Amino acid sequence: MGTLPVFRWQLAPDGYATRRQLRARGLRPGGQGVAAQLERPRRRRGPLVAYLYRVDCAKPVRAMTPARWAALAKANAARRCCPACGRDAGYVIPTSLGTCVPCAYPGPHGSEGST
């Protein structure tokens, strides 16, 4: 494998895009390798690097099937369920706490919080 072409920040030629730019166009890399990279110099640290993919080799994004929608809904519901009290917190449980906020910081009113 040869070396990748390196472009300065915001100076990539047409026909190249990052993953986010591909996704905004409804595309995905589709198994192709990184075609080039952008580098943005920084002071006192290494440069910021963004990988680029060829737009002409990109493939359309796969459509969501009902089974994939169901799996995504189940995964998101599991992220909202508190392991300590078993309730749906109504928000994604912070990984830094590991439990819902009332369980992590019980107030004078017990695990019900300040309601």
C-alpha positions in Angstrom: 0.0 0.0 0.0 1.3 3.4 -1.0 1.2 6.6 1.0 -2.0 8.6 1.1 -2.2 12.0 -0.5 -2.3 14.7 2.2 -4.2 18.0 1.7 -4.3 21.1 3.8 -7.4 21.8 5.8 -10.3 23.0 3.5 -8.2 22.5 0.4 -9.3 19.0 -0.6 -10.2 18.6 -4.3 -13.7 17.8 -5.5 -14.6 14.1 -5.5 -13.4 13.5 -1.9 -15.6 13.6 1.3 -15.4 12.7 4.9 -17.8 10.1 6.5 -20.1 12.9 7.7 -20.2 14.6 4.4 -21.0 11.3 2.7 -23.8 10.7 5.2 -25.2 14.1 4.5 -25.5 13.1 0.9 -27.1 9.8 1.7 -24.0 7.8 1.0 -21.6 5.5 2.9 -18.0 4.5 2.2 -19.1 1.0 1.1 -16.0 -0.9 1.9 -13.5 1.3 0.2 -10.4 2.3 2.1 -9.3 5.8 3.0 -8.4 7.6 -0.2 -6.7 10.7 1.2 -6.4 12.7 4.4 -6.7 16.3 5.5 -4.4 17.8 8.0 -5.0 20.9 10.1 -1.9 22.1 11.9 -2.0 23.0 15.6 0.4 24.7 17.9 2.3 22.5 20.3 0.4 19.3 19.3 0.2 17.0 16.3 -2.1 18.0 13.5 -5.8 17.3 13.4 -6.5 14.6 10.8 -9.6 13.9 8.8 -9.9 10.9 6.5 -11.4 11.3 3.1 -13.2 8.8 0.8 -13.9 8.9 -2.9 -17.5 10.0 -3.6 -17.6 8.1 -6.9 -17.0 4.8 -5.1 -19.4 5.5 -2.3 -22.7 3.5 -2.0 -26.1 4.5 -0.9 -27.0 4.2 2.8 -28.9 1.0 3.6 -32.5 1.5 4.4 -33.7 0.8 8.0 -35.9 -2.4 8.1 -38.6 -2.8 10.7 -36.4 -5.3 12.6 -33.6 -2.7 12.8 -36.0 0.0 14.0 -37.2 -2.4 16.7 -33.7 -3.3 17.8 -32.7 0.4 18.0 -35.8 1.2 20.0 -35.0 -1.7 22.4 -31.4 -0.5 22.8 -32.5 3.1 23.5 -35.1 1.9 26.1 -32.3 -0.1 27.9 -30.2 3.0 28.1 -33.1 4.8 29.9 -33.8 2.1 32.4 -32.2 2.6 35.8 -30.5 -0.6 37.1 -31.0 0.4 40.7 -34.7 1.2 40.8 -35.8 -0.4 37.5 -37.8 2.7 36.4 -37.6 4.4 33.0 -35.8 7.6 33.8 -37.1 9.4 30.7 -33.5 10.3 29.7 -30.4 8.3 28.9 -28.7 7.3 32.2 -25.3 9.0 32.4 -22.5 6.4 32.3 -20.6 8.5 34.9 -23.4 7.8 37.4 -24.5 4.4 36.4 -28.0 5.1 37.8 -30.7 7.7 37.5 -30.1 11.0 39.2 -32.5 10.4 42.2 -30.8 7.0 42.9 -27.3 8.5 42.5 -28.1 11.6 44.8 -30.8 10.6 47.2 -32.2 13.6 48.9 -34.0 14.0 52.2 -37.1 12.6 50.5 -35.5 9.2 49.7 -34.9 7.9 46.1 -38.0 9.9 44.9 -35.9 13.0 44.8 -37.2 16.5 45.5 -40.7 16.1 44.1 
